[in-house]
């Protein structure tokens, strides 16, 4: 089994397909570790998730954009910053419509509810905050170097490396 790692797909289906093809990725035998941000940006998050669901050996490490989307799935609420940073396209890929505020300070309104299949909800719910394999640590954002992995806070793992003390 070969191991492949990618990150920041951001709803770009054609790019994902091209990368998998050019790397000769085997959906049944190889492992793909995704370092977050499957959603937002590109217009095909739905298709991206459908493609990822075909991969037998997949590890999905959550990214900050994935967290925004998961919060929306759980509550229906959307942070304006998320809508302006690609969330609008994710909502559209699931059949929704959005009236986007003029800035992150003006509320955006989802004018048609989105339809997220249970298989996609399960996919996002299976995301992990980090993955350790063969003494390698995989995260989306960063780590605080002086803390053990179990002491890391969610914000650091999803967004950025903490300040070194």
C-alpha positions in Angstrom: 0.0 0.0 0.0 1.3 3.4 -1.0 0.5 6.4 1.2 -0.5 9.8 -0.4 -1.2 13.0 1.4 -3.0 16.1 0.2 -4.7 19.1 1.7 -6.9 22.1 0.8 -9.0 20.5 -1.9 -11.5 23.3 -1.3 -14.3 21.9 -3.5 -12.1 21.6 -6.6 -13.3 18.3 -8.1 -11.3 18.4 -11.4 -8.1 19.2 -9.6 -8.6 16.3 -7.2 -9.3 13.9 -10.0 -6.2 15.1 -11.9 -4.0 14.7 -8.9 -5.2 11.2 -8.2 -4.8 10.2 -11.8 -1.3 11.6 -12.3 -0.2 10.0 -9.1 -1.6 6.6 -10.2 -3.6 6.4 -7.0 -5.3 3.0 -6.5 -8.7 3.5 -4.8 -8.7 0.0 -3.5 -5.1 -0.5 -2.4 -3.5 2.9 -1.6 -4.1 5.2 1.4 -5.0 8.9 1.1 -4.6 11.2 4.1 -6.4 14.5 3.6 -5.1 17.4 5.7 -8.4 19.3 5.9 -10.3 21.8 3.9 -12.3 19.6 1.6 -15.0 22.3 1.4 -15.3 25.9 0.3 -13.8 27.8 -2.6 -14.5 25.7 -5.6 -18.1 24.9 -6.7 -18.0 21.1 -6.5 -17.8 20.1 -2.8 -20.6 17.6 -3.3 -18.6 15.9 -6.1 -15.4 16.0 -4.1 -17.0 14.2 -1.2 -18.6 11.6 -3.6 -15.2 10.9 -5.0 -13.5 10.6 -1.6 -16.2 8.2 -0.5 -14.9 5.8 -3.2 -11.5 5.5 -1.5 -11.2 2.4 0.7 -8.3 3.6 2.9 -9.0 7.2 3.7 -8.0 9.3 6.7 -9.7 12.7 6.9 -8.0 15.3 9.2 -10.4 18.2 9.8 -9.5 21.7 8.6 -10.9 25.0 9.7 -13.3 25.3 6.7 -14.6 21.8 7.4 -15.3 22.9 10.9 -17.3 25.9 9.6 -19.4 23.5 7.4 -19.9 21.0 10.2 -21.2 23.8 12.4 -23.6 24.7 9.7 -24.7 21.1 9.3 -25.3 20.8 13.1 -27.1 24.1 13.6 -28.1 25.6 10.3 -26.2 28.8 11.4 -23.5 30.2 9.2 -20.8 32.7 10.2 -20.5 35.5 7.8 -16.8 35.1 7.4 -17.4 31.4 6.3 -19.9 32.5 3.6 -17.4 35.1 2.3 -14.4 32.6 2.4 -16.0 30.0 0.1 -19.0 28.7 2.1 -21.3 30.2 -0.4 -20.0 27.7 -3.0 -20.3 24.8 -0.6 -23.9 25.7 0.1 -24.6 26.0 -3.7 -23.0 22.6 -4.3 -25.6 21.1 -2.0 -28.5 22.8 -3.8 -28.8 25.9 -1.6 -28.9 29.5 -2.5 -27.3 32.4 -0.6 -27.9 36.1 -0.5 -24.4 37.2 0.4 -23.9 40.2 2.6 -21.8 43.1 1.2 -19.1 42.4 3.8 -18.4 40.0 6.6 -20.2 42.5 8.9 -23.5 42.2 7.0 -25.5 39.0 7.5 -25.8 36.6 4.6 -29.0 34.8 4.2 -29.5 31.2 3.0 -32.6 31.5 0.8 -32.9 27.8 0.0 -32.1 25.1 2.4 -29.3 22.7 1.4 -29.7 18.9 1.2 -26.7 17.1 2.6 -26.9 13.3 2.2 -26.4 11.2 5.3 -23.3 9.6 3.7 -21.7 13.1 3.4 -22.7 14.0 7.0 -21.1 10.7 8.2 -18.0 11.5 6.2 -17.5 14.9 8.0 -18.4 13.4 11.4 -15.6 10.8 11.0 -13.0 13.6 10.6 -10.2 13.5 13.2 -8.3 16.4 14.7 -4.9 14.8 14.0 -3.5 11.5 12.7 -0.4 9.7 13.8 1.2 7.0 11.5 4.7 5.6 11.5 5.9 8.2 14.0 4.6 11.0 11.7 2.0 13.6 12.9 -0.6 14.9 10.4 -2.6 18.1 11.2 -4.2 20.8 9.2 -3.1 23.9 11.0 -0.2 23.5 13.4 1.0 22.4 16.8 2.3 24.0 20.0 5.8 22.3 20.0 6.1 22.2 23.8 2.8 20.4 24.4 2.0 16.7 23.8 -0.5 15.9 21.1 -3.3 15.3 23.6 -2.7 18.7 25.1 -3.1 20.6 21.8 -6.0 22.9 21.6 -8.5 22.7 18.7 -7.8 26.2 17.4 -4.1 25.5 17.0 -4.7 22.1 15.3 -7.2 23.7 12.8 -5.8 27.2 12.2 -2.2 27.9 13.1 1.0 27.1 15.0 0.9 28.4 18.5 3.4 30.9 19.8 6.5 29.1 21.1 7.0 29.9 24.8 
